[in-house]
């Protein structure tokens, strides 16, 4: 497995490691684990090493137009200096190859952040159809990505000498101790926060500086276990579970990330047909009525005991103190319905609802 440039920092903090997309990354740290790290992000600040995420650059004359003609969302909705959530869909099936963030640097350059396991495939697909003069480069190992999340994230970044206060989904370039750092107002937690993209060689010093600056604001180093509980509370999808080549944006209720009026994007025809007909299944939230905790792969049954879907993500909500999850459910299942989840041979009662399970920060 690959390792982050910050691996020794994580070891020094007593991290427990796990595999994520072919990378050995911190799951949680000694001194409290997932529950403490989750609470730190909701109440103060946390810093995550998410350097396993992919990085790629599409550049050359008309690069932004080319990306706009392939990925789902409409880059014309944003201007240079803004980032956008988008999807790489399969042309034939409409399934999601990956979800990613596109940083629009200008008409001739787009920086992409796909998921770790899918970076090479996204790059392959984009490179295969790129017009002359447009170059698609895999930069997976060239950068670190640090996510500073939580209500005190502005205080932390300011103390570390980094720019703050720009609008949600916008980014600025900073010179930090001689290294170029992209500071973007993005995140995967529902809290106000920033994501920092820096050259790999600058990663360890940047990590140290964030932790030192955040000490006065009760910052915690956070592993990917807390990142998962935080994103599940918000109902944010995880590729490979809630979206995949077998699950379309229409089924996952991600139509807001699709530029339906665009003349072209991969999967446009089949997805438009599915949208018009209505999906056979939809991604919805589940909240336990009792003590049950849903886990991916558990079956969901309706009031009459017949199967109506499957859990795609599930966890114990540290904020709500209840079991929550996402599930692909038959189109006949509606918000407010009661269903049962087979939790290790026991049928536990759950209510169907629309995420999020906690309110997002008003300044997220």
C-alpha positions, 0 to 999 in steps of 0.5 A, a space after each residue: 500500500 502507498 503511504 502519505 508523506 505524513 505517515 511518520 507524523 501519524 505514527 508519532 500520534 499513535 494512529 491506528 491505520 487501515 487501508 483506503 483505496 490502496 493507501 495506508 491511512 490513519 483510521 483514528 488516533 490514540 487518546 479518544 478515537 473516533 468519538 472524541 475526534 468527531 466531537 472535536 470537529 463539531 465543537 472546535 476543530 479537527 485536521 485530517 490527512 486526506 492525501 490519499 485522494 487523487 489529484 489530476 490536471 487537465 490543461 491546454 487550450 479549451 481544457 475547461 470546455 472539454 471537462 464541461 463536455 464530459 463531467 456531469 456538472 456545468 462548469 459554466 455555473 462557476 468562475 475561475 477561483 471556484 470549485 465544484 462537486 461533479 461526477 464522472 459517469 459511464 457513457 453507456 450505463 450512467 453509473 458513477 465512475 467517481 465523484 470529485 471536486 473540480 477546481 476551475 483555475 481558468 479556461 485552460 486549466 482545471 485541477 481535479 480531486 477524485 477519490 483514491 481508488 478511482 484517480 487512475 480510471 478518471 485520468 484514463 477516461 479523460 485522456 482517451 478522449 482529450 482533443 489535441 492540445 489538451 493534456 491530462 496528467 495524473 498528479 496523485 503522488 505530487 500533493 498532500 491534502 489536509 482538511 481543517 474542519 470545524 467552527 474554529 477552523 478560521 482561527 486555526 488557519 489565521 494563526 498558521 498564516 493562511 488566508 481565510 474568509 473567502 466564500 464557500 467552494 472558492 479557493 485562493 492561492 497562498 505562498 506559505 513558507 515558500 510553498 504554493 498552497 491552494 486554500 479552498 473553502 470545502 469539506 466533507 463534514 457539514 462544518 465550516 472548513 477548509 481543504 489545503 492542497 500543497 506540494 508533497 514535500 511541504 506536507 509534514 511542516 504544514 501539518 505541524 504548523 496546523 496542529 501548533 496553531 490549533 492548540 489554543 483552539 482545542 484542535 484534534 488530529 482526526 482519522 478517516 473513521 471520524 470523517 466517515 461518521 461526520 459525512 454519514 450524519 450529513 448524508 454525503 455519499 461515499 463512492 463504492 457504497 452509496 454511488 458506484 458504476 451500479 448506482 446512478 446520480 438519479 438513483 442517488 438523488 444527485 441530480 443537483 450535480 448534473 447540468 441537465 441543460 448542457 448539450 453533452 456529458 458522459 451518460 447524458 442520454 441514459 440518465 435523461 431517460 431514467 430521470 424522465 421515467 423515474 428511478 426504480 430505487 432511491 437513496 434515502 436515510 434511515 434512523 433507528 427507532 431503537 438501538 439498532 445500528 445499520 451497516 452496509 449490506 444489511 437488508 431492508 424489509 417493508 411493513 409486510 416483511 418483503 425486501 425493499 432495499 439494502 443499506 449502503 452506509 450505516 453507523 452510530 451517530 455520535 451527535 444524535 446518539 442513534 443508529 443512522 444510515 443510507 439505503 437504496 430503497 424501492 421507489 415505493 418506499 417514502 419518507 416517513 415510512 417505517 421499515 426494518 433492518 436485519 441486524 445480525 438476525 434481528 429485525 430492528 425498526 427504522 424510520 425512512 427520512 431525508 438526510 441530513 441527520 444533523 443541521 449543517 453549519 450555517 457558514 459551512 
